[in-house]
Amino acid sequence: MLTEDRELWCVGDVCCWMISCCNGAELQLRRGDEVTLRELYPTKSDLYERARALQSDSQSDSQSDR
């Protein structure tokens, strides 16, 4: 089975990754080498929508930490 790992965004030390294969796609939030969130999606479009929402949340959190 062929998989593709792709970094979608990074905010501070949190990065969002898409791991896609023939069965759908997995979204991962990583802090360093640690996976802090893992969610499975049947389509890449659903994953991209969720990734944008998480990016917005992460940006808001990083701005409130200042």
SVG drawing of the C-alpha trace seen along z (x, -y; Angstrom):
<svg xmlns="http://www.w3.org/2000/svg" viewBox="-16 -39 26 41">
<polyline fill="none" stroke="black" stroke-width="0.4" points="0.0,0.0 1.4,-3.4 1.0,-6.3 1.7,-10.0 2.6,-12.2 2.2,-15.9 2.6,-18.8 -0.4,-21.1 0.6,-23.9 2.6,-24.7 1.7,-27.2 4.5,-27.5 5.5,-23.9 2.2,-22.3 2.2,-20.9 -0.8,-19.4 -0.1,-16.5 -2.2,-14.5 -1.4,-10.9 -3.3,-9.6 -3.7,-6.2 -6.3,-4.3 -8.7,-4.0 -9.0,-7.7 -6.9,-10.1 -5.6,-10.5 -5.2,-13.9 -2.5,-14.2 -1.5,-17.1 2.1,-16.7 4.1,-18.5 7.7,-17.5 7.7,-13.8 4.5,-13.3 1.1,-12.8 -1.4,-14.7 -4.4,-14.2 -5.3,-11.5 -8.6,-11.6 -9.6,-9.5 -11.6,-10.9 -13.1,-9.2 -12.2,-12.1 -9.4,-14.6 -11.9,-17.5 -13.3,-16.6 -9.8,-16.5 -8.8,-19.8 -11.9,-21.5 -11.1,-20.1 -7.4,-21.1 -8.4,-24.7 -10.6,-24.8 -7.8,-23.5 -5.3,-26.0 -7.6,-28.8 -8.0,-27.5 -4.2,-27.1 -3.5,-30.6 -6.1,-32.1 -4.5,-30.1 -1.0,-31.3 -2.0,-34.9 -3.8,-34.7 -0.6,-33.3 1.3,-36.5"/>
</svg>
